[in-house]
């Protein structure tokens, strides 16, 4: 099955889903605040605690930069994989 006109839409949907999956900070923080022994803590809530609870601004910035790098790598891999399967129109 070939859907050449939907390649751009598919790439955008994959990118937005990847970024959206990294944005569960507010839900987890409101419900559990990291859970017992930080079992349900995600990178965003960990960064928030380091910056605003412990006042470790440098470490929090490092965690934020790591999140940015991870999202960028995942997005670029998704774009390359989608271009690999792209067909000539």
PyMOL Python script that loads the backbone (N, CA, C, O; Angstrom):
from pymol import cmd

cmd.read_pdbstr("""\
ATOM      1  N   UNK A   1       0.847  -1.173   0.000  1.00  0.00           N
ATOM      2  CA  UNK A   1       0.000   0.000   0.000  1.00  0.00           C
ATOM      3  C   UNK A   1       0.892   1.236   0.000  1.00  0.00           C
ATOM      4  O   UNK A   1       1.764   1.379   0.857  1.00  0.00           O
ATOM      5  N   UNK A   2       0.676   2.113  -0.947  1.00  0.00           N
ATOM      6  CA  UNK A   2       1.502   3.311  -1.060  1.00  0.00           C
ATOM      7  C   UNK A   2       0.650   4.545  -0.797  1.00  0.00           C
ATOM      8  O   UNK A   2      -0.414   4.719  -1.392  1.00  0.00           O
ATOM      9  N   UNK A   3       1.119   5.373   0.075  1.00  0.00           N
ATOM     10  CA  UNK A   3       0.444   6.622   0.394  1.00  0.00           C
ATOM     11  C   UNK A   3       1.449   7.763   0.314  1.00  0.00           C
ATOM     12  O   UNK A   3       1.831   8.316   1.345  1.00  0.00           O
ATOM     13  N   UNK A   4       1.884   8.124  -0.885  1.00  0.00           N
ATOM     14  CA  UNK A   4       2.958   9.117  -1.005  1.00  0.00           C
ATOM     15  C   UNK A   4       2.582  10.506  -0.516  1.00  0.00           C
ATOM     16  O   UNK A   4       3.454  11.258  -0.082  1.00  0.00           O
ATOM     17  N   UNK A   5       1.321  10.859  -0.575  1.00  0.00           N
ATOM     18  CA  UNK A   5       0.924  12.200  -0.173  1.00  0.00           C
ATOM     19  C   UNK A   5       0.806  12.355   1.341  1.00  0.00           C
ATOM     20  O   UNK A   5       0.651  13.471   1.839  1.00  0.00           O
ATOM     21  N   UNK A   6       0.875  11.270   2.060  1.00  0.00           N
ATOM     22  CA  UNK A   6       0.746  11.337   3.513  1.00  0.00           C
ATOM     23  C   UNK A   6       2.081  11.269   4.238  1.00  0.00           C
ATOM     24  O   UNK A   6       2.100  11.212   5.468  1.00  0.00           O
ATOM     25  N   UNK A   7       3.186  11.275   3.526  1.00  0.00           N
ATOM     26  CA  UNK A   7       4.495  11.163   4.161  1.00  0.00           C
ATOM     27  C   UNK A   7       4.772  12.333   5.095  1.00  0.00           C
ATOM     28  O   UNK A   7       5.248  12.127   6.211  1.00  0.00           O
ATOM     29  N   UNK A   8       4.484  13.547   4.664  1.00  0.00           N
ATOM     30  CA  UNK A   8       4.712  14.721   5.513  1.00  0.00           C
ATOM     31  C   UNK A   8       3.827  14.703   6.741  1.00  0.00           C
ATOM     32  O   UNK A   8       4.263  15.048   7.840  1.00  0.00           O
ATOM     33  N   UNK A   9       2.591  14.304   6.553  1.00  0.00           N
ATOM     34  CA  UNK A   9       1.662  14.206   7.683  1.00  0.00           C
ATOM     35  C   UNK A   9       2.119  13.146   8.668  1.00  0.00           C
ATOM     36  O   UNK A   9       2.057  13.348   9.881  1.00  0.00           O
ATOM     37  N   UNK A  10       2.574  12.021   8.151  1.00  0.00           N
ATOM     38  CA  UNK A  10       3.055  10.946   9.016  1.00  0.00           C
ATOM     39  C   UNK A  10       4.286  11.379   9.803  1.00  0.00           C
ATOM     40  O   UNK A  10       4.387  11.095  10.997  1.00  0.00           O
ATOM     41  N   UNK A  11       5.220  12.062   9.150  1.00  0.00           N
ATOM     42  CA  UNK A  11       6.414  12.549   9.843  1.00  0.00           C
ATOM     43  C   UNK A  11       6.055  13.530  10.949  1.00  0.00           C
ATOM     44  O   UNK A  11       6.606  13.461  12.047  1.00  0.00           O
ATOM     45  N   UNK A  12       5.143  14.432  10.664  1.00  0.00           N
ATOM     46  CA  UNK A  12       4.721  15.406  11.670  1.00  0.00           C
ATOM     47  C   UNK A  12       4.038  14.725  12.843  1.00  0.00           C
ATOM     48  O   UNK A  12       4.274  15.089  13.995  1.00  0.00           O
ATOM     49  N   UNK A  13       3.196  13.740  12.563  1.00  0.00           N
ATOM     50  CA  UNK A  13       2.505  13.014  13.628  1.00  0.00           C
ATOM     51  C   UNK A  13       3.492  12.264  14.515  1.00  0.00           C
ATOM     52  O   UNK A  13       3.329  12.237  15.735  1.00  0.00           O
ATOM     53  N   UNK A  14       4.504  11.659  13.920  1.00  0.00           N
ATOM     54  CA  UNK A  14       5.512  10.940  14.709  1.00  0.00           C
ATOM     55  C   UNK A  14       6.296  11.908  15.583  1.00  0.00           C
ATOM     56  O   UNK A  14       6.555  11.621  16.752  1.00  0.00           O
ATOM     57  N   UNK A  15       6.673  13.047  15.025  1.00  0.00           N
ATOM     58  CA  UNK A  15       7.421  14.043  15.790  1.00  0.00           C
ATOM     59  C   UNK A  15       6.599  14.571  16.959  1.00  0.00           C
ATOM     60  O   UNK A  15       7.102  14.653  18.080  1.00  0.00           O
ATOM     61  N   UNK A  16       5.348  14.927  16.715  1.00  0.00           N
ATOM     62  CA  UNK A  16       4.500  15.452  17.781  1.00  0.00           C
ATOM     63  C   UNK A  16       4.198  14.396  18.840  1.00  0.00           C
ATOM     64  O   UNK A  16       4.098  14.725  20.022  1.00  0.00           O
ATOM     65  N   UNK A  17       4.052  13.147  18.443  1.00  0.00           N
ATOM     66  CA  UNK A  17       3.828  12.078  19.412  1.00  0.00           C
ATOM     67  C   UNK A  17       5.060  11.855  20.279  1.00  0.00           C
ATOM     68  O   UNK A  17       4.937  11.596  21.477  1.00  0.00           O
ATOM     69  N   UNK A  18       6.247  11.953  19.683  1.00  0.00           N
ATOM     70  CA  UNK A  18       7.486  11.794  20.456  1.00  0.00           C
ATOM     71  C   UNK A  18       7.644  12.921  21.466  1.00  0.00           C
ATOM     72  O   UNK A  18       7.966  12.675  22.628  1.00  0.00           O
ATOM     73  N   UNK A  19       7.421  14.140  21.035  1.00  0.00           N
ATOM     74  CA  UNK A  19       7.528  15.275  21.944  1.00  0.00           C
ATOM     75  C   UNK A  19       6.441  15.206  23.009  1.00  0.00           C
ATOM     76  O   UNK A  19       6.698  15.509  24.174  1.00  0.00           O
ATOM     77  N   UNK A  20       5.239  14.812  22.627  1.00  0.00           N
ATOM     78  CA  UNK A  20       4.142  14.699  23.577  1.00  0.00           C
ATOM     79  C   UNK A  20       4.383  13.636  24.630  1.00  0.00           C
ATOM     80  O   UNK A  20       3.950  13.785  25.772  1.00  0.00           O
ATOM     81  N   UNK A  21       5.071  12.563  24.258  1.00  0.00           N
ATOM     82  CA  UNK A  21       5.339  11.509  25.238  1.00  0.00           C
ATOM     83  C   UNK A  21       6.341  11.958  26.293  1.00  0.00           C
ATOM     84  O   UNK A  21       6.383  11.392  27.386  1.00  0.00           O
ATOM     85  N   UNK A  22       7.146  12.969  25.980  1.00  0.00           N
ATOM     86  CA  UNK A  22       8.089  13.492  26.960  1.00  0.00           C
ATOM     87  C   UNK A  22       7.452  14.540  27.879  1.00  0.00           C
ATOM     88  O   UNK A  22       8.107  15.030  28.799  1.00  0.00           O
ATOM     89  N   UNK A  23       6.195  14.885  27.643  1.00  0.00           N
ATOM     90  CA  UNK A  23       5.562  15.967  28.389  1.00  0.00           C
ATOM     91  C   UNK A  23       4.573  15.455  29.435  1.00  0.00           C
ATOM     92  O   UNK A  23       3.510  16.053  29.606  1.00  0.00           O
ATOM     93  N   UNK A  24       4.883  14.399  30.118  1.00  0.00           N
ATOM     94  CA  UNK A  24       3.998  13.881  31.154  1.00  0.00           C
ATOM     95  C   UNK A  24       4.330  14.445  32.530  1.00  0.00           C
ATOM     96  O   UNK A  24       3.898  13.899  33.545  1.00  0.00           O
ATOM     97  N   UNK A  25       5.084  15.518  32.571  1.00  0.00           N
ATOM     98  CA  UNK A  25       5.509  16.091  33.841  1.00  0.00           C
ATOM     99  C   UNK A  25       4.337  16.497  34.713  1.00  0.00           C
ATOM    100  O   UNK A  25       4.272  16.111  35.880  1.00  0.00           O
ATOM    101  N   UNK A  26       3.412  17.269  34.165  1.00  0.00           N
ATOM    102  CA  UNK A  26       2.338  17.817  34.993  1.00  0.00           C
ATOM    103  C   UNK A  26       1.436  16.737  35.565  1.00  0.00           C
ATOM    104  O   UNK A  26       1.036  16.826  36.726  1.00  0.00           O
ATOM    105  N   UNK A  27       1.110  15.732  34.788  1.00  0.00           N
ATOM    106  CA  UNK A  27       0.240  14.658  35.264  1.00  0.00           C
ATOM    107  C   UNK A  27       0.890  13.873  36.405  1.00  0.00           C
ATOM    108  O   UNK A  27       0.257  13.640  37.434  1.00  0.00           O
ATOM    109  N   UNK A  28       2.123  13.474  36.231  1.00  0.00           N
ATOM    110  CA  UNK A  28       2.800  12.676  37.248  1.00  0.00           C
ATOM    111  C   UNK A  28       3.086  13.509  38.485  1.00  0.00           C
ATOM    112  O   UNK A  28       2.943  13.021  39.606  1.00  0.00           O
ATOM    113  N   UNK A  29       3.485  14.754  38.298  1.00  0.00           N
ATOM    114  CA  UNK A  29       3.807  15.580  39.452  1.00  0.00           C
ATOM    115  C   UNK A  29       2.569  15.868  40.300  1.00  0.00           C
ATOM    116  O   UNK A  29       2.640  15.833  41.528  1.00  0.00           O
ATOM    117  N   UNK A  30       1.450  16.149  39.664  1.00  0.00           N
ATOM    118  CA  UNK A  30       0.231  16.449  40.409  1.00  0.00           C
ATOM    119  C   UNK A  30      -0.279  15.210  41.133  1.00  0.00           C
ATOM    120  O   UNK A  30      -0.744  15.310  42.269  1.00  0.00           O
ATOM    121  N   UNK A  31      -0.201  14.059  40.506  1.00  0.00           N
ATOM    122  CA  UNK A  31      -0.778  12.853  41.098  1.00  0.00           C
ATOM    123  C   UNK A  31       0.123  12.206  42.147  1.00  0.00           C
ATOM    124  O   UNK A  31      -0.368  11.758  43.183  1.00  0.00           O
ATOM    125  N   UNK A  32       1.425  12.150  41.900  1.00  0.00           N
ATOM    126  CA  UNK A  32       2.287  11.367  42.782  1.00  0.00           C
ATOM    127  C   UNK A  32       3.489  12.114  43.346  1.00  0.00           C
ATOM    128  O   UNK A  32       4.106  11.650  44.304  1.00  0.00           O
ATOM    129  N   UNK A  33       3.827  13.252  42.774  1.00  0.00           N
ATOM    130  CA  UNK A  33       5.057  13.982  43.119  1.00  0.00           C
ATOM    131  C   UNK A  33       6.287  13.078  43.068  1.00  0.00           C
ATOM    132  O   UNK A  33       7.187  13.201  43.900  1.00  0.00           O
ATOM    133  N   UNK A  34       6.324  12.185  42.107  1.00  0.00           N
ATOM    134  CA  UNK A  34       7.464  11.292  41.931  1.00  0.00           C
ATOM    135  C   UNK A  34       7.230   9.910  42.497  1.00  0.00           C
ATOM    136  O   UNK A  34       8.005   8.995  42.217  1.00  0.00           O
ATOM    137  N   UNK A  35       6.198   9.735  43.275  1.00  0.00           N
ATOM    138  CA  UNK A  35       5.867   8.424  43.824  1.00  0.00           C
ATOM    139  C   UNK A  35       6.779   8.022  44.963  1.00  0.00           C
ATOM    140  O   UNK A  35       7.715   8.742  45.308  1.00  0.00           O
ATOM    141  N   UNK A  36       6.499   6.867  45.544  1.00  0.00           N
ATOM    142  CA  UNK A  36       7.367   6.381  46.620  1.00  0.00           C
ATOM    143  C   UNK A  36       8.749   6.006  46.078  1.00  0.00           C
ATOM    144  O   UNK A  36       8.869   5.293  45.082  1.00  0.00           O
ATOM    145  N   UNK A  37       9.762   6.491  46.739  1.00  0.00           N
ATOM    146  CA  UNK A  37      11.153   6.231  46.319  1.00  0.00           C
ATOM    147  C   UNK A  37      11.401   6.693  44.880  1.00  0.00           C
ATOM    148  O   UNK A  37      12.259   6.135  44.195  1.00  0.00           O
ATOM    149  N   UNK A  38      10.656   7.708  44.411  1.00  0.00           N
ATOM    150  CA  UNK A  38      10.787   8.267  43.056  1.00  0.00           C
ATOM    151  C   UNK A  38      10.591   7.218  41.966  1.00  0.00           C
ATOM    152  O   UNK A  38      11.249   7.270  40.928  1.00  0.00           O
ATOM    153  N   UNK A  39       9.690   6.269  42.198  1.00  0.00           N
ATOM    154  CA  UNK A  39       9.468   5.171  41.259  1.00  0.00           C
ATOM    155  C   UNK A  39       8.812   5.638  39.965  1.00  0.00           C
ATOM    156  O   UNK A  39       9.069   5.060  38.908  1.00  0.00           O
ATOM    157  N   UNK A  40       7.982   6.657  40.021  1.00  0.00           N
ATOM    158  CA  UNK A  40       7.284   7.105  38.816  1.00  0.00           C
ATOM    159  C   UNK A  40       7.779   8.467  38.343  1.00  0.00           C
ATOM    160  O   UNK A  40       7.062   9.183  37.645  1.00  0.00           O
ATOM    161  N   UNK A  41       8.968   8.815  38.712  1.00  0.00           N
ATOM    162  CA  UNK A  41       9.493  10.123  38.347  1.00  0.00           C
ATOM    163  C   UNK A  41      10.038  10.098  36.925  1.00  0.00           C
ATOM    164  O   UNK A  41      10.775   9.186  36.549  1.00  0.00           O
ATOM    165  N   UNK A  42       9.672  11.105  36.139  1.00  0.00           N
ATOM    166  CA  UNK A  42      10.190  11.259  34.780  1.00  0.00           C
ATOM    167  C   UNK A  42      11.271  12.338  34.802  1.00  0.00           C
ATOM    168  O   UNK A  42      11.473  13.004  35.818  1.00  0.00           O
ATOM    169  N   UNK A  43      11.962  12.505  33.677  1.00  0.00           N
ATOM    170  CA  UNK A  43      13.070  13.463  33.641  1.00  0.00           C
ATOM    171  C   UNK A  43      12.614  14.886  33.942  1.00  0.00           C
ATOM    172  O   UNK A  43      13.333  15.642  34.594  1.00  0.00           O
ATOM    173  N   UNK A  44      11.432  15.251  33.473  1.00  0.00           N
ATOM    174  CA  UNK A  44      10.962  16.621  33.683  1.00  0.00           C
ATOM    175  C   UNK A  44      10.685  16.888  35.164  1.00  0.00           C
ATOM    176  O   UNK A  44      11.025  17.960  35.665  1.00  0.00           O
ATOM    177  N   UNK A  45      10.081  15.943  35.867  1.00  0.00           N
ATOM    178  CA  UNK A  45       9.827  16.155  37.293  1.00  0.00           C
ATOM    179  C   UNK A  45      11.127  16.100  38.092  1.00  0.00           C
ATOM    180  O   UNK A  45      11.265  16.797  39.097  1.00  0.00           O
ATOM    181  N   UNK A  46      12.076  15.281  37.655  1.00  0.00           N
ATOM    182  CA  UNK A  46      13.386  15.236  38.304  1.00  0.00           C
ATOM    183  C   UNK A  46      14.102  16.576  38.145  1.00  0.00           C
ATOM    184  O   UNK A  46      14.704  17.086  39.090  1.00  0.00           O
ATOM    185  N   UNK A  47      14.029  17.140  36.938  1.00  0.00           N
ATOM    186  CA  UNK A  47      14.633  18.440  36.692  1.00  0.00           C
ATOM    187  C   UNK A  47      13.973  19.511  37.563  1.00  0.00           C
ATOM    188  O   UNK A  47      14.659  20.359  38.133  1.00  0.00           O
ATOM    189  N   UNK A  48      12.650  19.472  37.665  1.00  0.00           N
ATOM    190  CA  UNK A  48      11.918  20.444  38.472  1.00  0.00           C
ATOM    191  C   UNK A  48      12.357  20.377  39.932  1.00  0.00           C
ATOM    192  O   UNK A  48      12.564  21.412  40.566  1.00  0.00           O
ATOM    193  N   UNK A  49      12.497  19.177  40.463  1.00  0.00           N
ATOM    194  CA  UNK A  49      12.907  19.038  41.862  1.00  0.00           C
ATOM    195  C   UNK A  49      14.342  19.517  42.075  1.00  0.00           C
ATOM    196  O   UNK A  49      14.647  20.118  43.106  1.00  0.00           O
ATOM    197  N   UNK A  50      15.212  19.260  41.125  1.00  0.00           N
ATOM    198  CA  UNK A  50      16.600  19.688  41.275  1.00  0.00           C
ATOM    199  C   UNK A  50      16.718  21.206  41.242  1.00  0.00           C
ATOM    200  O   UNK A  50      17.505  21.789  41.988  1.00  0.00           O
ATOM    201  N   UNK A  51      15.933  21.846  40.374  1.00  0.00           N
ATOM    202  CA  UNK A  51      16.045  23.292  40.220  1.00  0.00           C
ATOM    203  C   UNK A  51      15.309  24.028  41.326  1.00  0.00           C
ATOM    204  O   UNK A  51      15.890  24.899  41.972  1.00  0.00           O
ATOM    205  N   UNK A  52      14.047  23.701  41.559  1.00  0.00           N
ATOM    206  CA  UNK A  52      13.229  24.509  42.445  1.00  0.00           C
ATOM    207  C   UNK A  52      13.182  24.017  43.888  1.00  0.00           C
ATOM    208  O   UNK A  52      12.917  24.812  44.789  1.00  0.00           O
ATOM    209  N   UNK A  53      13.428  22.742  44.132  1.00  0.00           N
ATOM    210  CA  UNK A  53      13.408  22.247  45.510  1.00  0.00           C
ATOM    211  C   UNK A  53      14.810  22.275  46.117  1.00  0.00           C
ATOM    212  O   UNK A  53      14.981  22.646  47.278  1.00  0.00           O
ATOM    213  N   UNK A  54      15.807  21.881  45.332  1.00  0.00           N
ATOM    214  CA  UNK A  54      17.179  21.812  45.844  1.00  0.00           C
ATOM    215  C   UNK A  54      18.015  23.015  45.450  1.00  0.00           C
ATOM    216  O   UNK A  54      19.128  23.176  45.952  1.00  0.00           O
ATOM    217  N   UNK A  55      17.516  23.858  44.573  1.00  0.00           N
ATOM    218  CA  UNK A  55      18.227  25.038  44.070  1.00  0.00           C
ATOM    219  C   UNK A  55      19.566  24.683  43.439  1.00  0.00           C
ATOM    220  O   UNK A  55      20.537  25.428  43.572  1.00  0.00           O
ATOM    221  N   UNK A  56      19.617  23.549  42.756  1.00  0.00           N
ATOM    222  CA  UNK A  56      20.805  23.157  42.008  1.00  0.00           C
ATOM    223  C   UNK A  56      20.568  23.512  40.540  1.00  0.00           C
ATOM    224  O   UNK A  56      20.186  22.662  39.735  1.00  0.00           O
ATOM    225  N   UNK A  57      20.802  24.774  40.210  1.00  0.00           N
ATOM    226  CA  UNK A  57      20.469  25.277  38.888  1.00  0.00           C
ATOM    227  C   UNK A  57      21.332  24.663  37.788  1.00  0.00           C
ATOM    228  O   UNK A  57      20.830  24.368  36.704  1.00  0.00           O
ATOM    229  N   UNK A  58      22.595  24.471  38.048  1.00  0.00           N
ATOM    230  CA  UNK A  58      23.476  23.886  37.041  1.00  0.00           C
ATOM    231  C   UNK A  58      23.098  22.463  36.704  1.00  0.00           C
ATOM    232  O   UNK A  58      23.091  22.080  35.534  1.00  0.00           O
ATOM    233  N   UNK A  59      22.782  21.669  37.724  1.00  0.00           N
ATOM    234  CA  UNK A  59      22.397  20.275  37.501  1.00  0.00           C
ATOM    235  C   UNK A  59      21.051  20.199  36.783  1.00  0.00           C
ATOM    236  O   UNK A  59      20.867  19.366  35.895  1.00  0.00           O
ATOM    237  N   UNK A  60      20.112  21.064  37.165  1.00  0.00           N
ATOM    238  CA  UNK A  60      18.818  21.101  36.487  1.00  0.00           C
ATOM    239  C   UNK A  60      18.952  21.477  35.029  1.00  0.00           C
ATOM    240  O   UNK A  60      18.256  20.928  34.174  1.00  0.00           O
ATOM    241  N   UNK A  61      19.846  22.415  34.738  1.00  0.00           N
ATOM    242  CA  UNK A  61      20.089  22.810  33.356  1.00  0.00           C
ATOM    243  C   UNK A  61      20.703  21.665  32.565  1.00  0.00           C
ATOM    244  O   UNK A  61      20.394  21.493  31.386  1.00  0.00           O
ATOM    245  N   UNK A  62      21.561  20.886  33.195  1.00  0.00           N
ATOM    246  CA  UNK A  62      22.158  19.727  32.540  1.00  0.00           C
ATOM    247  C   UNK A  62      21.102  18.686  32.206  1.00  0.00           C
ATOM    248  O   UNK A  62      21.133  18.095  31.127  1.00  0.00           O
ATOM    249  N   UNK A  63      20.172  18.458  33.117  1.00  0.00           N
ATOM    250  CA  UNK A  63      19.082  17.511  32.859  1.00  0.00           C
ATOM    251  C   UNK A  63      18.206  18.016  31.711  1.00  0.00           C
ATOM    252  O   UNK A  63      17.792  17.232  30.858  1.00  0.00           O
ATOM    253  N   UNK A  64      17.922  19.323  31.684  1.00  0.00           N
ATOM    254  CA  UNK A  64      17.130  19.900  30.594  1.00  0.00           C
ATOM    255  C   UNK A  64      17.852  19.753  29.259  1.00  0.00           C
ATOM    256  O   UNK A  64      17.225  19.445  28.246  1.00  0.00           O
ATOM    257  N   UNK A  65      19.152  19.970  29.250  1.00  0.00           N
ATOM    258  CA  UNK A  65      19.925  19.810  28.017  1.00  0.00           C
ATOM    259  C   UNK A  65      19.925  18.354  27.561  1.00  0.00           C
ATOM    260  O   UNK A  65      19.845  18.078  26.364  1.00  0.00           O
ATOM    261  N   UNK A  66      20.014  17.430  28.502  1.00  0.00           N
ATOM    262  CA  UNK A  66      19.961  16.008  28.151  1.00  0.00           C
ATOM    263  C   UNK A  66      18.603  15.650  27.551  1.00  0.00           C
ATOM    264  O   UNK A  66      18.528  14.882  26.592  1.00  0.00           O
ATOM    265  N   UNK A  67      17.536  16.206  28.113  1.00  0.00           N
ATOM    266  CA  UNK A  67      16.204  15.969  27.545  1.00  0.00           C
ATOM    267  C   UNK A  67      16.128  16.502  26.121  1.00  0.00           C
ATOM    268  O   UNK A  67      15.567  15.845  25.244  1.00  0.00           O
ATOM    269  N   UNK A  68      16.684  17.682  25.884  1.00  0.00           N
ATOM    270  CA  UNK A  68      16.684  18.273  24.548  1.00  0.00           C
ATOM    271  C   UNK A  68      17.446  17.395  23.565  1.00  0.00           C
ATOM    272  O   UNK A  68      16.988  17.180  22.443  1.00  0.00           O
ATOM    273  N   UNK A  69      18.594  16.890  23.974  1.00  0.00           N
ATOM    274  CA  UNK A  69      19.404  16.038  23.095  1.00  0.00           C
ATOM    275  C   UNK A  69      18.678  14.737  22.787  1.00  0.00           C
ATOM    276  O   UNK A  69      18.685  14.285  21.642  1.00  0.00           O
ATOM    277  N   UNK A  70      18.052  14.128  23.786  1.00  0.00           N
ATOM    278  CA  UNK A  70      17.320  12.874  23.576  1.00  0.00           C
ATOM    279  C   UNK A  70      16.177  13.081  22.594  1.00  0.00           C
ATOM    280  O   UNK A  70      15.994  12.281  21.677  1.00  0.00           O
ATOM    281  N   UNK A  71      15.402  14.155  22.781  1.00  0.00           N
ATOM    282  CA  UNK A  71      14.278  14.422  21.878  1.00  0.00           C
ATOM    283  C   UNK A  71      14.778  14.695  20.473  1.00  0.00           C
ATOM    284  O   UNK A  71      14.163  14.244  19.506  1.00  0.00           O
ATOM    285  N   UNK A  72      15.880  15.425  20.333  1.00  0.00           N
ATOM    286  CA  UNK A  72      16.433  15.727  19.017  1.00  0.00           C
ATOM    287  C   UNK A  72      16.906  14.461  18.308  1.00  0.00           C
ATOM    288  O   UNK A  72      16.661  14.291  17.114  1.00  0.00           O
ATOM    289  N   UNK A  73      17.576  13.580  19.033  1.00  0.00           N
ATOM    290  CA  UNK A  73      18.057  12.329  18.431  1.00  0.00           C
ATOM    291  C   UNK A  73      16.890  11.458  17.999  1.00  0.00           C
ATOM    292  O   UNK A  73      16.903  10.913  16.896  1.00  0.00           O
ATOM    293  N   UNK A  74      15.883  11.318  18.848  1.00  0.00           N
ATOM    294  CA  UNK A  74      14.729  10.486  18.499  1.00  0.00           C
ATOM    295  C   UNK A  74      14.001  11.066  17.288  1.00  0.00           C
ATOM    296  O   UNK A  74      13.593  10.320  16.397  1.00  0.00           O
ATOM    297  N   UNK A  75      13.837  12.381  17.247  1.00  0.00           N
ATOM    298  CA  UNK A  75      13.157  13.005  16.116  1.00  0.00           C
ATOM    299  C   UNK A  75      13.950  12.838  14.822  1.00  0.00           C
ATOM    300  O   UNK A  75      13.366  12.567  13.773  1.00  0.00           O
ATOM    301  N   UNK A  76      15.268  12.996  14.886  1.00  0.00           N
ATOM    302  CA  UNK A  76      16.069  12.857  13.667  1.00  0.00           C
ATOM    303  C   UNK A  76      16.067  11.414  13.166  1.00  0.00           C
ATOM    304  O   UNK A  76      16.041  11.179  11.958  1.00  0.00           O
ATOM    305  N   UNK A  77      16.093  10.450  14.084  1.00  0.00           N
ATOM    306  CA  UNK A  77      16.008   9.046  13.675  1.00  0.00           C
ATOM    307  C   UNK A  77      14.648   8.770  13.033  1.00  0.00           C
ATOM    308  O   UNK A  77      14.569   8.068  12.025  1.00  0.00           O
ATOM    309  N   UNK A  78      13.589   9.313  13.607  1.00  0.00           N
ATOM    310  CA  UNK A  78      12.256   9.114  13.033  1.00  0.00           C
ATOM    311  C   UNK A  78      12.168   9.735  11.648  1.00  0.00           C
ATOM    312  O   UNK A  78      11.576   9.138  10.749  1.00  0.00           O
ATOM    313  N   UNK A  79      12.744  10.925  11.450  1.00  0.00           N
ATOM    314  CA  UNK A  79      12.734  11.553  10.129  1.00  0.00           C
ATOM    315  C   UNK A  79      13.523  10.727   9.121  1.00  0.00           C
ATOM    316  O   UNK A  79      13.085  10.545   7.985  1.00  0.00           O
ATOM    317  N   UNK A  80      14.671  10.233   9.527  1.00  0.00           N
ATOM    318  CA  UNK A  80      15.477   9.435   8.596  1.00  0.00           C
ATOM    319  C   UNK A  80      14.785   8.140   8.232  1.00  0.00           C
ATOM    320  O   UNK A  80      14.828   7.720   7.076  1.00  0.00           O
ATOM    321  N   UNK A  81      14.143   7.495   9.207  1.00  0.00           N
ATOM    322  CA  UNK A  81      13.421   6.258   8.897  1.00  0.00           C
ATOM    323  C   UNK A  81      12.236   6.521   7.988  1.00  0.00           C
ATOM    324  O   UNK A  81      11.944   5.724   7.097  1.00  0.00           O
ATOM    325  N   UNK A  82      11.556   7.627   8.206  1.00  0.00           N
ATOM    326  CA  UNK A  82      10.410   7.919   7.343  1.00  0.00           C
ATOM    327  C   UNK A  82      10.868   8.289   5.927  1.00  0.00           C
ATOM    328  O   UNK A  82      10.175   7.982   4.957  1.00  0.00           O
ATOM    329  N   UNK A  83      12.008   8.933   5.802  1.00  0.00           N
ATOM    330  CA  UNK A  83      12.534   9.250   4.465  1.00  0.00           C
ATOM    331  C   UNK A  83      13.021   7.989   3.756  1.00  0.00           C
ATOM    332  O   UNK A  83      12.962   7.906   2.529  1.00  0.00           O
ATOM    333  N   UNK A  84      13.491   7.027   4.504  1.00  0.00           N
ATOM    334  CA  UNK A  84      13.977   5.790   3.910  1.00  0.00           C
ATOM    335  C   UNK A  84      12.834   5.043   3.220  1.00  0.00           C
ATOM    336  O   UNK A  84      13.022   4.442   2.162  1.00  0.00           O
ATOM    337  N   UNK A  85      11.660   5.088   3.825  1.00  0.00           N
ATOM    338  CA  UNK A  85      10.515   4.371   3.288  1.00  0.00           C
ATOM    339  C   UNK A  85       9.673   5.213   2.342  1.00  0.00           C
ATOM    340  O   UNK A  85       8.617   4.781   1.879  1.00  0.00           O
ATOM    341  N   UNK A  86      10.151   6.415   2.062  1.00  0.00           N
ATOM    342  CA  UNK A  86       9.430   7.314   1.166  1.00  0.00           C
ATOM    343  C   UNK A  86       9.563   6.804  -0.271  1.00  0.00           C
ATOM    344  O   UNK A  86      10.631   6.352  -0.684  1.00  0.00           O
ATOM    345  N   UNK A  87       8.492   6.880  -1.005  1.00  0.00           N
ATOM    346  CA  UNK A  87       8.521   6.408  -2.379  1.00  0.00           C
ATOM    347  C   UNK A  87       8.577   7.588  -3.334  1.00  0.00           C
ATOM    348  O   UNK A  87       8.185   8.701  -2.983  1.00  0.00           O
ATOM    349  N   UNK A  88       9.054   7.349  -4.513  1.00  0.00           N
ATOM    350  CA  UNK A  88       9.122   8.377  -5.541  1.00  0.00           C
ATOM    351  C   UNK A  88       7.718   8.618  -6.082  1.00  0.00           C
ATOM    352  O   UNK A  88       6.964   7.677  -6.332  1.00  0.00           O
ATOM    353  N   UNK A  89       7.382   9.888  -6.255  1.00  0.00           N
ATOM    354  CA  UNK A  89       6.046  10.241  -6.787  1.00  0.00           C
ATOM    355  C   UNK A  89       6.134  10.456  -8.261  1.00  0.00           C
ATOM    356  O   UNK A  89       5.127  10.760  -8.901  1.00  0.00           O
TER     357      UNK A  89
END
""", "prot")
cmd.dss("prot")
cmd.show_as("cartoon", "prot")
cmd.util.cbc("prot")
cmd.orient("prot")
